[in-house]
Amino acid sequence: MTRTFRMDEAQPRLLDDTAQGVIGTPMDRPEGPLKVTGKAAYAADNLPEGLAHGALVRATITRGRIAGIDEDSIADLPGVIAVIRDDRFVRNPAQGMADEAPVQPGDRIDYHGQPIALVVGESYEAARDGALRLKVRYDEDAGAEVDPATASETEDGDPTESGDWDKAVAGATVSVDVTYTTPAQVSAAMEPHAAVAEWKADRLVLRGSQQMLRFNRNEIADSLGIDPEDVQILSPYIGGGFGSKLGIGSEAVSAAIAARELGRPVRVVMTRQTVFDAVLRRTETEQRVRFAADGEGRLLAIGHDDRISNLRDEEFAEPVSSASQFLYGADALLFRQTVARVHRTPAGSVRAPGEAVGMIAFESAMDELAEALEMCPVQLRLKNIPEKHPVTGQDFSARALAECLKTGADRFGWPGRTVPGSRREGDWMIGLGVASAARPNMLVKAAARVRLSAEGAVVETDMTDIGTGTYAIFAQIAAEMLGLPTGKVSVRLGDTDLPGASGSGGSFGASSSGSAVFLAARKIRETLAGKLGCSPEDLTLRDGIARGANHEAALSDLLDGELVEEAEIEEGKTAESHFSSGFGAHFAEVAVNAWTGEVRVRRMLGVFGIGRVLNEKTARSQAVGGMVWGVGSALHEDLVHDPRTGHVVTRDLANYHVAAHADIPADMQVEFLEERDDQANPMQSKGVGELGISGSGAAILNAIHNACGVRIRDLPATPDKLVAALEAATE
């Protein structure tokens, strides 16, 4: 029987007292050899007998309705099997938590590139050619608005505010009022969106690239009008997601509909251009950040307004000011958001939604305030760390922001305040920058099952591994709790027939689903303690030997067959009493070429407090990956839309620029502080995956200003913008 454990109070630090010594170590990924040798089967690698191939047909207008689809236009094309037209695969089902897929009811067209039909062929080439040649008639609406800056349909969210704004601003000695803009971005995961659907009697077996199977199962069942028990999703390996695979997409639903209609398996794989056109983007932003401070640098007022965009009827709104509302304290706070309704690809979660773009503006503006105060940016941040959450009044749980700033300044060789443009090496101007990092920590309901036998342990859960190291981390948790070498633990993931996990997203996967593994293993420990004749507190498990109360026995001698325990965890009272977040500090050194405007990142350091580190190697990899994305956000990434139709222009990795190897310094350092968060979960851990991107781009922008004395507020900071700014500064 599975009982749900609620986080209602601070938890004891059991993992500090276990004896196996594998938790937190830089263990290699057990599935790594499969991946590097090409033996790990991703969604599109599954080729059941009789497989047909599907290619999505996409709208060539921006707004209107489908007047008709001429299936006869490709009837004579060799290899084409059918044209599948069904409203269900262009409509968003009931999403639950993963409310990330677009809504296009009926024949309505809301954006250029919207999936509207599926052509199925005996080969991919036949399906692709059919999709390109299929004739579609439209009733086009010429009133499509595609520019968020001029959109007439806007919605204002409820403002978050406290204190007397006018009084606080009037009493300030120094104030900053600046506007930053960030462009739209895309996830562009290594593995394109893909699905293979096969019906076995009345049960759908879907092999897909999905992040949150417990939710995805309900979504596709709702789309198809069937019971969730009649759906099995298999996603053992996923080549990245970054939020783009949170919800069920058109590739999965269309494949399922086509497979049922044709009575054979169907595979649908999006091309890279289709991913850019039809999968969720991160919204562009226009952000106004205001700070007012006294002469000593104490903040009196903090304001952060943002304007974002999405399709009409879409509920998702990028939480731009999420971290701004708790990072620093002030007498008066004001946060407002406006959503412009435009006919562009739907906006949704992209890695670190909110913080990734919000903190790049907020922390850059904080640097501008430090300059206006003639104050060290590190000292300004330290001076304004609040005692409690400024908006909710909650106590913070473990919070290492001050220590991260101090430790980082020491490790990086931070000189304090320096005059912009004071350091030069030939044609290169050198500068340093700093920014805080923050990302709220969440505990999401999750379940897991652990089996223990004389041969070892097995962990079972439908949790996914999108490249974050889940296989390794869960093996370490079970091995540590049960006193086994990690080689004696196998991990089964990515199958909805297993206990439902939190899924991968929001940096909550390892801690939420890992806590379920921890709790199931703890139940087994309690049983073993009873068999050995000691209390669970006195039990020590190491290398397959149990010790306690002056007794010792091999685990195999305590087992009569197999011990099986299942556990489920969800948030409780600690989420109400305490605010849990990961914190950090980013430091960067850049060189700016005085003539070409080229920016080279020379070195970066990220110092983070993430509670207990579960696997040092995978955590470091996640932090570095986030910092790399921060480089891209500051210097490269720009999803450009055609101003006439709103369709994506930079729709592949040849035109959408991401950081390349040469853009990333060899000196990319990450340091984790020793920390435990007793209110977060029973393992005292917190998320790391999105913390690395939160603030890192701002550290680079601040370093650029320190190098050459100009601010780039319209991102990305490309060479043409820097050259223009440098020329303007000399006029």
N, C-alpha and C positions, 0 to 999 in steps of 0.2 A: 504494500500500500504506500502511495506517495503522499507525503504530507508537505504542505507549503511552508517554507521558512520565511518569516518576515523580518526585515531589518528594523527591529523596534528599539534596539539599544546598542551601545558600543560593544564590539566583539573582542574576545580574548585572542591573543596573538599565538595561536597554536603552532603556526608554521615557524615561529621563532624557536620552538622547542623540539621540533621533529629532528630525526637523526640521519636521514639518508643523505642530505646535503646536495640535492640536485636542484631545488627550487632557486630560481634567480641566476643560475649558471648559464653561460653562453652555449647552450646545447644546440647542435646542428639540427636542421629540419630532417626528420626521419624519411619524409617523402622526397627530399632533395634529389637523390640519385635518379628517381623516376622522372622528375621534371627535366633534369639536364640531359637525360638520355632519350627523351621523347616518348617515354613509356606511360606517362600519366595521361589518362584519357580525359580531355576536356569535352565540353558539350558537343561540339561539332565533330569530334573524333568518333562518335558512336554511329555505326553504320549497320543497322539491322537489315535482315533480308527483305528485299522488295522496296527498299528506300526510294522515295521520290524527293525531288528538290523543289523548294519554293523560293520565289523572289518577290519582294514587296513592290507593288505599284504605288507611286506617290504622286500627290497632287501637284499640278503645274500652275495653279493659281494661288492667290494669297487668301482670298475670302470669297465665299459663295456656296453653291451646292452642286452636287453631281446630278447632271441631267440624264445621263445614260452611259453605260459601258458597252461597247461594241465587241462582244466576244468573238464574233465572226471575223474580226479584223486579223486575228492570229490563228484562226481555225486550221489553216493549211500549213502552219509553221511546224516543221518536223520536230518531234519530241515533246511538244506541248500536250499536257494531259487535261488541264482544266483551268478555268478562272474562278477563283473563290472570292465571292463578295458577301461579306457578312458584317452587319453593324457592330457586332460584339467585339471584334478585334481592333476597332478604332475608338472604342469607348472605355472609359476607366471603370472597373468594377468597384465594389465596396472594398476600400483599401485597408481598413484597419490602421495599423501604425505606419505602414509603408505607403503613405498617401502621396505617391510621387509620379503616377502615370497620368498622361493627359486625358482630357474629356472632349470628345467630339461626337455628340449624339447624332444618330441618323446619317443623312447624306451631307451634313454640314462640313464645310472646309474652313478651317481657322488659321492655317498657316501653309506657306509654300513648302512642299516636301512631306506633307502629312500622309502617312500610309492610308490607302483607301481600298486596296484589293491585293490578292495574292495570285500569281501565276505559278502553276505547278508543272514541272516537266520531268522527263526521264533523266535528264542531266541538269546540272546547274546552269550550263551554257544555254540550254533550251529555255529554261525558266527565265533567265536573265534577258534573253533576246525577246521573249514574249512580253515581259514586263515593260521593256522599252518601246515595243511596237504597238502595244494595246492602245486602242483609240478610246478616249474618254471625252464625253461632252459635259460642259459645265454651264451653269448659270452664274456668271461672275458678278460679284458685288464690287463696284469700283471704290467703295468707301472704306477700304482697308487702311488702318493707321498702323504704321510700322515703326515710327520713331518715338521712343519713350519720352524724349524731351518735349515733344509737342502734342502728345496724345491728349485728346479731349476728355476721354473717359478715365477718371482717376478715382481712387478710394483712399481716404485718410483713415489710418488706424487710430485706436484710442491712445492718446499720449500717456507716457509714464512720467510723472513729475512729482516733485516734493520740494518744500521750502519756498521762500519768497525770491523768485528769480530776479525781479527788478531791483530789489534791495541788495541782493548779493552782488550783482553786476555794478551797481552804483558805488558800492564800497570797495571796489577792486582798484589796485594800484596798476596792474598790468592785465591786459586781456588779449586773447587771440580769437579771431573769427575767420576761418578759412574753409574753402570748398575743395574737395578732392573728387575725382571721378575714376572709376575702375571699369574696364570693359567687360563684356560677357566672356565666359570661359566654358570649356567643356572638359569632361573627364578623360576621354580618349584612352580608356584602359587598353592594355596590351591585347587582350582577347576581345574581339568584337562580340556584340550581342548575338547569341545563337541558341537554337533549341531544336531538339529532335523529339517529335511526339509519336507515340505508338499506343494504340488501344488494344488491351488484352481483355477480351469480352467487353464488359461495360466499364472497365477501369482504365484510366489514362495513366500511362507512364511517360513522364516528361523528363528528358535529360536537358537541363538548361543551365545557363550561367546566371545564377540568382544569388543574392546576398542574404535574404531573410526567409528561409523556407517555410517556417511556421506560418508566416503571414501570406507568403506567395501561394501556398496551397489553397487557402481560403479565397484568395483573389481570383485564381483561375477557375476554381469551382464555381464561384459566383458568376464569372463571365460565361461559363458554359451551361449554367443552370443545373449543376449536378451536386451531389453531396461531397464534401471535402474528403470523406472516407474513400471515395472512388478516385482519388488522385494520389499518385506517388510521384514526387519530384526527386531527382537524383542530381546532385551538384557536388561531387567529391573534390573537384579541382576547379578553381575559378581564376582566370588570368586578370585579376584586378577588377575593381568596381567603382570605388570612390564616390558612391552614392547613385551612380547611373543605373545600377541593377537592384535597387532596393525593392521596386515594385515590378509586377509582371508587365511585360511589354508586348507590343504587337507581334514580335517574332514568335513568342511562345503561344499566344492565343490563336494566331492565324495557323500555326503548325498543327495545333490540336484540332481545330475545326476542319482543316483540310484532311487530316489523317482519318478522322471519323467519317467524313463524307466520302472519301475515296477507298476506305477500307485497307489502307496500307500506311506504313510509317512515312512521315514527312519531315524533312530537315529544312529549316530556314536560318540562314546566316546573313546578317547585315554586312554590306560592304562598309569600308571605313567612311565613305562619303555619306552613306545612309545613317550611320551612327551620328555623324555631325549634324545632319539635317533633321533627324526625327527623334533623337534621344535628348533627354533633358539637358539644358544648359544652365550655367550659373548666370543669374541676372547681372546686367551692368548696374552700376550704382552711381548716384550723385550724392555726396555726403557733405553736410555742413557741420563742422566741429567747432564748438566754442568753449573756451576756458577763460575764467576770470580768477585772478589770484591776488593775494596781498603781496607786499614788498618782500616778505620772507619766503614766498613760494608756496604758501598754503592755499589750496584750491578753495574758492568761495562758490564757484558755479561751474557745472559741467553740462554741456548741451551737445547732443548728437542727433541730427536729423538726417534722414535718408530718403531718397526716391529710387524705387526699383520698378521692375515690370514683370508682367506675366500675362497669359491669355485670360480672357474673361472666363468666369466660372471656375477658375483654378484657385484652390484654397491656400496653396503654399505661398509664403512670403518670406524671403530671405531675412533671417533675424540679425540684421546688420549690427545693431547696437548691443548684442547679447553681452559681450565681455565689458563693454563700456559702462554697463550699469552696476558693476561690482568691483572693477579693478581699482578705482580710486574713490575717495570720499570727498564730499563738498557740502556746503550749507544748502545749496539749491541744485536740483537735477531736472533735466528736461530732455526727453527722448521722444521723437515723433517719426512716423513713417508714412510715406505716400506710395501707393501702388498704381502705376500706369498700366492700363489695359491695351495691349498691342497684339498684332497678328504676327508673332514670331514663334519659333519653336518654344514649347512650354519651358518654364523655368522650374528648377527643383534643386534638390540637395546635391552639391558637389563638395568634395572633401573639406571639412570644417566649415559647413554652411554658417554664414554670419561672421564668425571670427576671422576667416581668411581674408575677407575684403574689408570688414569693419575695423579690424585692428590695424590694418595697413594705413588707413587714414587717421584713426584715433591716436596711434602711437607716433605718427609723423607730426601731427598737430601738437602732441605733448613735447616733442623736440623743439618745435617752433616756440612754445611757451618758455622752455628752458633758455633758448637763445634770447628772447625778449627780456627775461629776468637776469641774463648774464649769470646763469647758474648751471652747475654740472647736471646733465640729464639724469644720471644715476641718482644723485642726491635728491633731485626734484621728485622722482618716483618714490624713493624711500620715505620722503616726508609726508606723502599723501596716501599711504596704505591705510585703509579704514579698519576699525576694530570689528565692525559687524557689516553684514551685507547692507549697502546704503539704501536699497529699495525695500527689501523684505524685512530687514531687521534681524535676520537669522545669524546665529553664530557661524563662523567658518569652522569647518573641520580642519584637518591638517592643511596648513597653508605655508608654502615655502617661498613665496615671492621675494621677501626681503633677503633671505639667504641666497636665493638664486642670483639676485642682482649683485650682492656683495661678493659671492664666490666667483661669479663670472667676471666681474671687474678685476678681481685679483688674478685669476687664471689668464685672462686676455691681455693683461697689462694696460688696463684702462687708465689714461693719464688725467682724468678729470675733464674740466672744460678746456677745449682748445679753440683757437680762432680759425674759422673756416679759411681754407686756402693757404694755410701756413706751412704746409709740407709739400715738397715737390721733388720728383726724381726725373730730370730731363723734361720730356713732354707730358709726363704723367703727374697728375695731382692726386695726392693720397689723403684719404679720410677714414675716420672711424665712426661707427654708429651703434646705437643701442636701442632696444625695445623690450618691453615686457611681453610675456606670453601667458595666455590663460585660455582654458577650455573647460566648461562645466562638465562634471563627471556624473554619469547616470548609471542606475541599476535597473535593468529591464528584466521582466519575468523570464525565467529560463529553467529548463529541466534537463537532467542527465541521468544515465544509468551506468553503474560500475559493476563489473563481474570479477570475482576473484576465485581462482582455482589453483591447483598445484602447479600448473604450467605458467601462471602469471595473471595479469589483469587486463581487462578490456574495458575501454570507455566508449559509450554509445550515446550519441546525441545528433540531432539534425543540424547542429551548428556548422557554419561554413568556414572555409579558409580561403580568403581572397588574396593571399600572399602575405598575410600578417603573422603566420607561424602557429596557427591553432593546433596543428598536429603535435608539434613539439611541446607547446605550453601545457596542453591537457595531459600529455604523457608525463611531464614533470610533476604536475599537481598530484596525479594518481600515484606516481612512484614515490614521491615524498611522503604522502599520507600513509601509504601501505608498506613502506620500507622495502622497496624493490628497485633494482637497477632499471633504468629507463628502457633498456632493451627487452625487459620482461613485460612491458606495457604496450598494447596495441590500441589504436584509436580509430573508431569508425565515425565518419562525419557525412554530412550532406545527403541524408536520406530521410524523407518525411515519415517513414515508418518507424523511425527512432524517436525518442522523447524530444519534444519541441523546445528549441533553444531561443535565445534572444535574437540570433542572427548577427551578421557582421555589419556594423554601421555605428556612427556616432561615438566611436572609440569606446563602446560599452561591451563589445563582444567577449573579450578575454576575461574581464572581471565578472560579468554577469553569468555567462555560461560556465566559466571556470569555477565560479562559486558553487554552482550546482554539482559539478564534478567533485569539488572539495567536500560538500555536504554528504553526497552519496558515499564517498570514501570514509568520511567520519563515522557514518552509521556502521560501516564494516569494521572500523577500528573498535567501536563499542562492543560489537559482537565478539571480536577476537579477545578483547580484554576480559569479557565474561568467561570465555573458554579457558583463558590462561589463569583466571582467578585473581585479577587485579582490577583496580579502577581504571577508567579510560585515561585519567590524568596521569597515572603512573605507568602507562603502557609506552614502551619504546619499540619501534619497529625499524630494523635496519638489515639490509642485505638478506631478506627472507627469514630473519630470526626475530621472534617476539620475546621481550623481556619485561618483567614487572613483578613486584611483590616477591622478590627472591626466586622467581620462577623463570625458566627459559625453555623455549620450544621453537622448532621450525614451523613456519607458517603452514607447510603441507601437513604437519601433524595435527594442526588445529582445525583443519578443513575436512568436512564430511561431504565431499562433492563440491558444489559451487556455491559461493555466497553471492547473492545478487541484491543490490540496493539501488533505489531510485530516489532522487531528491529534486525539489523545485524551490526556487527562491524568487522573491519579489521585494520591492521596496516597502518600507514601513515608516515608523515614526521618526527615524533618524533623518529621513528626507524632509520632514517637516521642521525639525528642530535645528538642523545644521545644513549649511550649503557646502557641497563638496565640489571641488574643482582642481584640476591640474594647473600648476603654475610654472613659469620659467622665465628665462631672460636670454635674449639673443644679442650677440655682439658680432659685428662685421667690419672688415677692412676692405676698402675698394680703391681702385686706381681709375681715374678718369682722364682720358686723353684730351689735352687742351685743344687739339685741332679737329679731331674726328668725332669727339663726343662718345667714343667707345668706353664702356664700363667693364672693368675686369674685377671680379670678386676674388680677392687674394686669400682671405681666410675667414672662417666663421666659427663661432662657438655657441652652442646651445646648452644651457644648464637648466635641468628640469627636476621638479618634485612631483613624482607620479605614484606616491605610496610605495608599496612593495613592488620591486621589479621581479616579474615572473620568469623572464628569460632575457638576460642582458643582451644577447646578440640580436634577437628579433626586435626588442625594444629600441635598441640603437639604430637598427635598420629603418624602423618606422620613423624615428625622430629625424634621421638624415634625409629620408624621403620627403618628409614635410618641409624641411629646410630647403631642399632642392626645388620644391614647388614654390616656396617663397621667392627664390631667385627668379623663377619663371614669371611669377606674378608681378614682380617689381620691374623686370627688364624685357620680357619677351611676349607673354601671352596676350592675344587680342583677337577675339572672335568677331570678325567683321561681317556686317549685314548689308545687303544691297538696299540703298535708301529708297528704291522704287517698289520693290516687292517684299522686302524683309527677309529674303532667303539668305542662307549662310554663304558667304563668299570664300572664306578661308576654311574649306570643308575637308581638309585632309592634313596629314602631318608634313606635307611639303610646303603648305601655306600657313598653317597654324603653328607658330614657332614656340617650341618648348625648349627648356634648357638642355643643351647638348653636353657631352662629356667635357669639352674644352671650356665650357662656361662655369664649371664647378671646380672650386679649388681642391687641391689634394689635402690641404689643411682644413678639413671639415671635422670639427671636434664636437663630441657630445659627452656630457657628464650628468649622471643621475645622483641626486642627493639621497642620503639614507633617510627614509621617511616611512611612516605607517599612518594610514587613515582608518581609524577604528570605526568611524561612522559610515564608511563607504560600503563595506561588505566583509564577510568573514575572513577574507585573505588580506585585508587592508591595502588592496591595490587600487590603482586608478588608470584611466585610459591614457594612451600616449600617441596614438596614430595621427590625430589631428592637432595635437599641441605644437608639433614642430613647425607647422605652416602658420600658426597663429602668432603674428608679430614679426616673423622673420623677414618678410618683405619690407617692413617699415625700418628695420635695422639697416638694410641696404640703402634705402632712400635717404635715411638720415646720414649715412656714411658718405653718400654722394654730395649732399649739401656741405658736409664738413670738408670734403675734398676741394670743392670748387666754388662754394658760396651761393649756388642757385638751388631753388626748389622746383622739383617736377611734381605737380599736383594732378596732372592728367596722365594717368598710367596707360601703358607701360612707359618707363623712362628710356625710350629708344634714342639712338645717337642723334637723329634729326632734331628731336626736342631739346636735347642738351646743347647742341651747337647753337640753336636759335636762342636759348636762354643765356648762354655764355656771351653771344654777340650782343644781346640786349643789355646785359649787365655792364658791358664796356662802353655803351653809347652815352 
